[in-house]
Amino acid sequence: MHSVLQRGNAILAYALSVLACLTLACFISTVFLDYRTTAGMNTVKVVVKNVPDYSASREKNDLGFLTFDLQTNLTHLFNWNVKQLFLYLTAEYETSNNKLNQVVLWDKIILRGENAVLDFKNMNTKYYFWDDGNGLRANKNITLTLSWNIIPNAGLLPNIFAHGQHSFKFPEEYTTSRM
């Protein structure tokens, strides 16, 4: 005869094996889905200032200000294995100091069941657009890209880039007006 502990151990091991198989089936059912979609972006107002950065070395650095439009529909990304989306808008550019600069300007979390159709007009950035020098003024190739992370119930945490991006340039002169 088997003891109560041996029987409990066998039942627990069997239950965990079944749960692991179900979790793997959940993961496999959604791993090959295409989670990309198109996103439309546009810059409305773009200015650059040269101001002291008191959080670092107190040297004068470029600070970009921009307002943007963003349109996309993310409703088809949600399925039974998606808990939430973490969206973020990045700016990529090149300066003489750095070959690649990436700055996150805005982010948003969309939970399952929330409105996933984004139609933002004249939005301000959520985070400051600092450069670590004077590389924003007259920079002619700043590219905005919308990306997101899918937070699943089971499986990988993919990083997805939207189809579509927007390139713009900063003005030749610094602005002195208050924003």
Accessible surface in RSA format (square Angstrom, percent):
REM  Atomic radii and reference values for relative SASA: ProtOr
REM  Chains: A
REM  Algorithm: Lee & Richards
REM  Probe-radius: 1.40
REM  Slices: 20
REM RES _ NUM      All-atoms   Total-Side   Main-Chain    Non-polar    All polar
REM                ABS   REL    ABS   REL    ABS   REL    ABS   REL    ABS   REL
RES MET A   1   222.60 115.3 138.95  92.0  83.66 199.2 136.62 116.2  85.98 113.9
RES HIS A   2   127.49  69.7 116.95  81.3  10.53  27.0  79.58  82.0  47.90  55.7
RES SER A   3    59.91  50.6  48.05  64.1  11.87  27.3  52.20 111.2   7.71  10.8
RES VAL A   4   129.67  85.3 125.54 113.6   4.13  10.0 126.07 109.5   3.60   9.8
RES LEU A   5   152.94  85.2 146.30 104.7   6.63  16.7 147.96 103.9   4.97  13.4
RES GLN A   6   101.92  57.0  92.99  68.0   8.93  21.3  34.48  73.4  67.44  51.1
RES ARG A   7   120.73  50.7 117.17  59.7   3.56   8.5  45.84  62.7  74.89  45.4
RES GLY A   8    37.69  46.5   0.00   N/A  37.69  46.5  32.43  89.0   5.27  11.8
RES ASN A   9   101.90  70.3  95.50  92.3   6.40  15.4  18.94  45.6  82.97  80.2
RES ALA A  10    62.80  57.7  49.17  75.9  13.63  31.0  58.20  82.0   4.60  12.2
RES ILE A  11   124.40  70.8 121.17  90.3   3.23   7.8 124.08  89.3   0.32   0.9
RES LEU A  12   107.84  60.1 105.89  75.8   1.95   4.9 107.72  75.6   0.12   0.3
RES ALA A  13    53.57  49.3  46.11  71.2   7.47  17.0  52.18  73.5   1.40   3.7
RES TYR A  14   157.99  73.8 152.73  86.9   5.25  13.7 115.24  86.6  42.75  52.7
RES ALA A  15    42.88  39.4  37.54  57.9   5.35  12.2  42.44  59.8   0.44   1.2
RES LEU A  16   103.00  57.4  99.14  70.9   3.85   9.7  99.54  69.9   3.45   9.3
RES SER A  17    64.47  54.5  56.90  75.9   7.57  17.4  33.91  72.2  30.56  42.8
RES VAL A  18    58.63  38.6  56.41  51.1   2.22   5.4  58.59  50.9   0.04   0.1
RES LEU A  19   103.13  57.4 102.72  73.5   0.41   1.0 102.92  72.3   0.21   0.6
RES ALA A  20    62.64  57.6  49.65  76.6  12.99  29.5  57.24  80.6   5.40  14.3
RES CYS A  21    84.72  64.1  77.95  86.9   6.77  15.9  26.08  66.1  58.64  63.2
RES LEU A  22   103.28  57.5 102.72  73.5   0.56   1.4 102.91  72.3   0.37   1.0
RES THR A  23    69.88  49.7  66.96  67.9   2.91   6.9  45.39  61.0  24.48  37.0
RES LEU A  24   102.37  57.0  98.81  70.7   3.56   8.9 101.88  71.6   0.48   1.3
RES ALA A  25    56.69  52.1  46.10  71.1  10.59  24.1  52.16  73.5   4.53  12.0
RES CYS A  26    39.56  29.9  37.23  41.5   2.34   5.5   3.24   8.2  36.33  39.2
RES PHE A  27    51.47  25.8  51.47  31.9   0.00   0.0  51.47  31.2   0.00   0.0
RES ILE A  28    91.59  52.1  86.21  64.2   5.38  13.0  86.21  62.1   5.38  14.6
RES SER A  29    64.85  54.8  33.39  44.6  31.46  72.5  44.05  93.8  20.80  29.1
RES THR A  30     8.01   5.7   6.77   6.9   1.23   2.9   3.00   4.0   5.00   7.6
RES VAL A  31    50.37  33.1  25.04  22.7  25.33  61.0  32.22  28.0  18.15  49.2
RES PHE A  32   178.89  89.5 146.80  90.9  32.09  83.5 151.98  92.1  26.91  77.0
RES LEU A  33    91.11  50.7  78.24  56.0  12.88  32.4  80.10  56.3  11.01  29.6
RES ASP A  34    96.20  67.4  70.40  70.1  25.80  61.0  41.14  96.8  55.05  54.9
RES TYR A  35    24.90  11.6  22.32  12.7   2.57   6.7  17.90  13.4   7.00   8.6
RES ARG A  36   115.19  48.4 104.83  53.4  10.36  24.7  20.71  28.3  94.48  57.3
RES THR A  37    19.69  14.0  13.60  13.8   6.09  14.5   6.15   8.3  13.53  20.5
RES THR A  38    94.05  66.9  90.91  92.2   3.15   7.5  60.53  81.3  33.53  50.7
RES ALA A  39     8.87   8.2   0.00   0.0   8.87  20.2   2.18   3.1   6.69  17.7
RES GLY A  40    34.13  42.1   0.00   N/A  34.13  42.1  30.20  82.9   3.94   8.8
RES MET A  41    19.58  10.1   0.16   0.1  19.41  46.2   0.68   0.6  18.90  25.0
RES ASN A  42    71.59  49.4  71.59  69.2   0.00   0.0  17.26  41.5  54.33  52.5
RES THR A  43    22.86  16.3   8.89   9.0  13.97  33.3   0.02   0.0  22.83  34.5
RES VAL A  44    80.47  52.9  45.77  41.4  34.69  83.6  50.55  43.9  29.92  81.1
RES LYS A  45   105.94  51.7 102.24  62.7   3.71   8.8  63.30  57.0  42.64  45.4
RES VAL A  46    31.91  21.0  14.76  13.4  17.16  41.3  14.76  12.8  17.16  46.5
RES VAL A  47    25.87  17.0  25.87  23.4   0.00   0.0  25.87  22.5   0.00   0.0
RES VAL A  48     0.11   0.1   0.00   0.0   0.11   0.3   0.00   0.0   0.11   0.3
RES LYS A  49    34.47  16.8  34.47  21.1   0.00   0.0   8.00   7.2  26.47  28.2
RES ASN A  50    36.48  25.2  23.02  22.2  13.46  32.4   8.29  19.9  28.19  27.3
RES VAL A  51    40.22  26.5  40.15  36.3   0.07   0.2  40.22  34.9   0.00   0.0
RES PRO A  52    41.57  30.3  35.10  32.0   6.48  23.5  35.10  29.0   6.48  40.2
RES ASP A  53    16.34  11.4  16.28  16.2   0.06   0.1   0.06   0.1  16.28  16.2
RES TYR A  54   150.26  70.2 128.92  73.4  21.34  55.5  94.73  71.2  55.53  68.4
RES SER A  55   107.48  90.8  62.28  83.1  45.19 104.1  57.04 121.5  50.44  70.7
RES ALA A  56    71.02  65.3  37.28  57.5  33.74  76.7  48.07  67.7  22.95  60.8
RES SER A  57    71.87  60.7  42.55  56.8  29.32  67.5  46.34  98.7  25.53  35.8
RES ARG A  58   165.48  69.5 148.31  75.6  17.17  40.9  46.05  62.9 119.43  72.4
RES GLU A  59   113.17  65.0 105.91  80.1   7.26  17.3  38.34  74.2  74.83  61.1
RES LYS A  60   123.48  60.2 109.18  67.0  14.30  34.0  59.42  53.5  64.06  68.2
RES ASN A  61    14.30   9.9  14.30  13.8   0.00   0.0   0.00   0.0  14.30  13.8
RES ASP A  62     0.00   0.0   0.00   0.0   0.00   0.0   0.00   0.0   0.00   0.0
RES LEU A  63    12.61   7.0  12.61   9.0   0.00   0.0  12.61   8.9   0.00   0.0
RES GLY A  64     3.49   4.3   0.00   N/A   3.49   4.3   0.00   0.0   3.49   7.8
RES PHE A  65    51.88  26.0  50.17  31.1   1.71   4.5  51.62  31.3   0.26   0.7
RES LEU A  66     7.76   4.3   0.24   0.2   7.52  18.9   2.05   1.4   5.71  15.4
RES THR A  67    18.60  13.2  18.60  18.9   0.00   0.0  18.50  24.9   0.09   0.1
RES PHE A  68     0.17   0.1   0.17   0.1   0.00   0.0   0.17   0.1   0.00   0.0
RES ASP A  69    22.55  15.8  22.55  22.4   0.00   0.0   1.57   3.7  20.98  20.9
RES LEU A  70     0.00   0.0   0.00   0.0   0.00   0.0   0.00   0.0   0.00   0.0
RES GLN A  71    59.55  33.3  56.15  41.0   3.41   8.1  37.22  79.2  22.33  16.9
RES THR A  72    11.05   7.9   0.00   0.0  11.05  26.3   9.28  12.5   1.77   2.7
RES ASN A  73    73.86  50.9  69.80  67.5   4.05   9.8  24.96  60.1  48.90  47.3
RES LEU A  74     0.00   0.0   0.00   0.0   0.00   0.0   0.00   0.0   0.00   0.0
RES THR A  75    68.39  48.6  57.19  58.0  11.21  26.7  43.83  58.9  24.56  37.1
RES HIS A  76   110.38  60.3  79.11  55.0  31.27  80.0  74.11  76.4  36.27  42.2
RES LEU A  77     0.96   0.5   0.41   0.3   0.54   1.4   0.83   0.6   0.13   0.3
RES PHE A  78    39.99  20.0  19.90  12.3  20.10  52.3  19.97  12.1  20.02  57.3
RES ASN A  79    37.45  25.8  24.48  23.7  12.96  31.2  34.36  82.7   3.09   3.0
RES TRP A  80   128.45  51.5 114.38  55.4  14.07  33.0 103.37  55.1  25.08  40.7
RES ASN A  81     5.58   3.8   5.40   5.2   0.18   0.4   0.31   0.7   5.26   5.1
RES VAL A  82     1.22   0.8   1.22   1.1   0.00   0.0   1.22   1.1   0.00   0.0
RES LYS A  83   100.06  48.8  94.91  58.2   5.15  12.3  42.27  38.1  57.78  61.5
RES GLN A  84    45.95  25.7  45.95  33.6   0.00   0.0   2.33   5.0  43.62  33.1
RES LEU A  85     0.00   0.0   0.00   0.0   0.00   0.0   0.00   0.0   0.00   0.0
RES PHE A  86    66.39  33.2  66.39  41.1   0.00   0.0  66.39  40.3   0.00   0.0
RES LEU A  87     0.00   0.0   0.00   0.0   0.00   0.0   0.00   0.0   0.00   0.0
RES TYR A  88    34.30  16.0  34.30  19.5   0.00   0.0  23.62  17.8  10.68  13.2
RES LEU A  89     0.00   0.0   0.00   0.0   0.00   0.0   0.00   0.0   0.00   0.0
RES THR A  90    15.65  11.1  15.65  15.9   0.00   0.0  11.95  16.1   3.69   5.6
RES ALA A  91     0.00   0.0   0.00   0.0   0.00   0.0   0.00   0.0   0.00   0.0
RES GLU A  92    52.36  30.1  50.59  38.3   1.77   4.2   5.82  11.3  46.54  38.0
RES TYR A  93     9.98   4.7   2.34   1.3   7.64  19.9   7.48   5.6   2.50   3.1
RES GLU A  94    97.49  56.0  85.74  64.9  11.75  28.0  26.00  50.3  71.49  58.4
RES THR A  95    19.19  13.6   4.73   4.8  14.46  34.5  12.02  16.1   7.17  10.8
RES SER A  96   123.78 104.6  74.64  99.6  49.14 113.2  59.56 126.8  64.21  90.0
RES ASN A  97   106.86  73.7  74.07  71.6  32.79  79.0  18.30  44.0  88.56  85.6
RES ASN A  98    49.22  33.9  44.02  42.5   5.19  12.5  12.81  30.8  36.40  35.2
RES LYS A  99   163.62  79.8 146.56  89.9  17.06  40.6 109.19  98.3  54.43  58.0
RES LEU A 100   110.83  61.7  88.12  63.0  22.71  57.1  88.12  61.9  22.71  61.1
RES ASN A 101    15.32  10.6  11.72  11.3   3.60   8.7   5.43  13.1   9.88   9.6
RES GLN A 102   112.78  63.1  79.30  58.0  33.48  79.7  17.08  36.4  95.70  72.6
RES VAL A 103    28.42  18.7  24.63  22.3   3.79   9.1  28.33  24.6   0.10   0.3
RES VAL A 104    66.11  43.5  57.24  51.8   8.87  21.4  57.24  49.7   8.87  24.1
RES LEU A 105     0.00   0.0   0.00   0.0   0.00   0.0   0.00   0.0   0.00   0.0
RES TRP A 106    12.06   4.8  12.06   5.8   0.00   0.0   3.65   1.9   8.41  13.6
RES ASP A 107    21.25  14.9  17.79  17.7   3.45   8.2   0.82   1.9  20.43  20.4
RES LYS A 108    71.97  35.1  66.20  40.6   5.77  13.7  25.31  22.8  46.66  49.7
RES ILE A 109    90.39  51.4  74.86  55.8  15.53  37.4  74.86  53.9  15.53  42.2
RES ILE A 110     0.37   0.2   0.37   0.3   0.00   0.0   0.37   0.3   0.00   0.0
RES LEU A 111    83.41  46.5  83.41  59.7   0.00   0.0  83.41  58.6   0.00   0.0
RES ARG A 112   111.76  46.9  90.50  46.1  21.26  50.6  44.55  60.9  67.21  40.7
RES GLY A 113    80.02  98.7   0.00   N/A  80.02  98.7  40.61 111.4  39.42  88.3
RES GLU A 114    86.69  49.8  68.99  52.2  17.70  42.1  38.40  74.3  48.30  39.4
RES ASN A 115   114.40  78.9  90.55  87.5  23.84  57.4  42.79 103.0  71.60  69.2
RES ALA A 116     1.55   1.4   1.16   1.8   0.39   0.9   1.16   1.6   0.39   1.0
RES VAL A 117    72.98  48.0  63.71  57.7   9.27  22.3  63.71  55.4   9.27  25.2
RES LEU A 118     6.58   3.7   4.44   3.2   2.13   5.4   4.93   3.5   1.65   4.4
RES ASP A 119    90.52  63.4  66.73  66.4  23.79  56.3  24.01  56.5  66.51  66.3
RES PHE A 120    48.51  24.3  46.26  28.7   2.25   5.9  48.51  29.4   0.00   0.0
RES LYS A 121   131.26  64.0 111.04  68.1  20.22  48.1  79.96  72.0  51.30  54.6
RES ASN A 122    91.86  63.3  76.77  74.2  15.09  36.3  18.59  44.8  73.27  70.8
RES MET A 123    53.70  27.8  51.31  34.0   2.39   5.7  27.33  23.2  26.37  34.9
RES ASN A 124   104.81  72.3  95.59  92.4   9.21  22.2  25.47  61.3  79.33  76.7
RES THR A 125    34.47  24.5  16.00  16.2  18.46  44.0   0.61   0.8  33.86  51.2
RES LYS A 126   121.08  59.1  87.91  53.9  33.17  79.0  64.21  57.8  56.87  60.6
RES TYR A 127    92.09  43.0  85.98  48.9   6.10  15.9  74.75  56.2  17.34  21.4
RES TYR A 128   153.43  71.6 138.18  78.6  15.25  39.7  92.69  69.7  60.73  74.9
RES PHE A 129     0.88   0.4   0.42   0.3   0.46   1.2   0.42   0.3   0.46   1.3
RES TRP A 130    73.84  29.6  63.79  30.9  10.06  23.6  54.56  29.1  19.28  31.3
RES ASP A 131     5.52   3.9   2.58   2.6   2.94   7.0   1.63   3.8   3.89   3.9
RES ASP A 132    97.37  68.2  69.88  69.6  27.50  65.0  44.11 103.8  53.27  53.1
RES GLY A 133    12.87  15.9   0.00   N/A  12.87  15.9  12.87  35.3   0.00   0.0
RES ASN A 134    93.80  64.7  69.58  67.2  24.22  58.3  18.32  44.1  75.49  73.0
RES GLY A 135    17.85  22.0   0.00   N/A  17.85  22.0  13.84  38.0   4.01   9.0
RES LEU A 136     0.00   0.0   0.00   0.0   0.00   0.0   0.00   0.0   0.00   0.0
RES ARG A 137   106.37  44.7  92.88  47.3  13.49  32.1   2.57   3.5 103.80  62.9
RES ALA A 138    33.59  30.9  23.18  35.8  10.41  23.7  23.53  33.1  10.06  26.6
RES ASN A 139    19.85  13.7  11.85  11.5   8.01  19.3   9.97  24.0   9.89   9.6
RES LYS A 140   129.67  63.3 107.76  66.1  21.91  52.2  96.10  86.5  33.57  35.8
RES ASN A 141    96.68  66.7  94.42  91.2   2.26   5.4  27.18  65.4  69.50  67.2
RES ILE A 142     0.00   0.0   0.00   0.0   0.00   0.0   0.00   0.0   0.00   0.0
RES THR A 143    22.51  16.0  22.51  22.8   0.00   0.0  10.67  14.3  11.84  17.9
RES LEU A 144     0.11   0.1   0.11   0.1   0.00   0.0   0.11   0.1   0.00   0.0
RES THR A 145    15.10  10.7  15.10  15.3   0.00   0.0  11.25  15.1   3.85   5.8
RES LEU A 146     0.00   0.0   0.00   0.0   0.00   0.0   0.00   0.0   0.00   0.0
RES SER A 147     0.39   0.3   0.39   0.5   0.00   0.0   0.00   0.0   0.39   0.6
RES TRP A 148     0.00   0.0   0.00   0.0   0.00   0.0   0.00   0.0   0.00   0.0
RES ASN A 149    37.35  25.8  37.35  36.1   0.00   0.0   8.07  19.4  29.29  28.3
RES ILE A 150     3.50   2.0   3.50   2.6   0.00   0.0   3.50   2.5   0.00   0.0
RES ILE A 151    48.96  27.9  48.96  36.5   0.00   0.0  48.96  35.3   0.00   0.0
RES PRO A 152    16.79  12.2   8.73   8.0   8.06  29.3   8.73   7.2   8.06  50.1
RES ASN A 153    72.10  49.7  41.27  39.9  30.83  74.2  21.79  52.4  50.31  48.6
RES ALA A 154    17.08  15.7   9.38  14.5   7.70  17.5  16.77  23.6   0.32   0.8
RES GLY A 155    44.55  54.9   0.00   N/A  44.55  54.9  12.05  33.1  32.50  72.8
RES LEU A 156   119.47  66.5 110.97  79.4   8.51  21.4 114.22  80.2   5.25  14.1
RES LEU A 157   119.40  66.5  93.70  67.0  25.70  64.6  93.91  66.0  25.48  68.6
RES PRO A 158    42.63  31.1  33.28  30.3   9.35  34.0  42.63  35.2   0.00   0.0
RES ASN A 159    75.71  52.2  52.43  50.7  23.28  56.0  22.34  53.8  53.37  51.6
RES ILE A 160    24.16  13.7  21.80  16.2   2.36   5.7  24.16  17.4   0.00   0.0
RES PHE A 161   110.84  55.5 106.39  65.9   4.45  11.6 106.39  64.5   4.45  12.7
RES ALA A 162    10.75   9.9   0.00   0.0  10.75  24.5   0.07   0.1  10.68  28.3
RES HIS A 163    83.46  45.6  78.40  54.5   5.06  13.0  49.83  51.4  33.63  39.1
RES GLY A 164    42.49  52.4   0.00   N/A  42.49  52.4  28.86  79.2  13.63  30.5
RES GLN A 165   120.28  67.3  90.89  66.4  29.39  70.0  20.14  42.9 100.14  75.9
RES HIS A 166    35.83  19.6  33.38  23.2   2.45   6.3  22.67  23.4  13.16  15.3
RES SER A 167    65.16  55.1  43.11  57.5  22.05  50.8  28.49  60.7  36.67  51.4
RES PHE A 168    19.68   9.8   8.36   5.2  11.32  29.4  19.57  11.9   0.12   0.3
RES LYS A 169   130.03  63.4 119.65  73.4  10.37  24.7  66.68  60.0  63.35  67.5
RES PHE A 170     3.07   1.5   0.00   0.0   3.07   8.0   0.03   0.0   3.04   8.7
RES PRO A 171    50.81  37.0  38.69  35.3  12.12  44.1  50.58  41.8   0.23   1.5
RES GLU A 172    97.83  56.2  93.30  70.6   4.53  10.8  51.51  99.6  46.32  37.8
RES GLU A 173   127.58  73.2 122.51  92.7   5.07  12.1  54.81 106.0  72.77  59.4
RES TYR A 174    68.25  31.9  49.85  28.4  18.40  47.9  47.14  35.4  21.11  26.0
RES THR A 175    33.92  24.1  22.89  23.2  11.03  26.3  15.71  21.1  18.20  27.5
RES THR A 176   135.27  96.2 104.46 105.9  30.82  73.4  74.93 100.6  60.34  91.2
RES SER A 177    66.85  56.5  56.76  75.7  10.09  23.2  51.23 109.1  15.61  21.9
RES ARG A 178   226.89  95.3 202.28 103.1  24.61  58.6  79.92 109.2 146.97  89.1
RES MET A 179   100.96  52.3  31.73  21.0  69.23 164.8  55.73  47.4  45.24  59.9
END  Absolute sums over single chains surface
CHAIN  1 A    11151.9       9107.3       2044.7       6619.0       4533.0
END  Absolute sums over all chains
TOTAL         11151.9       9107.3       2044.7       6619.0       4533.0
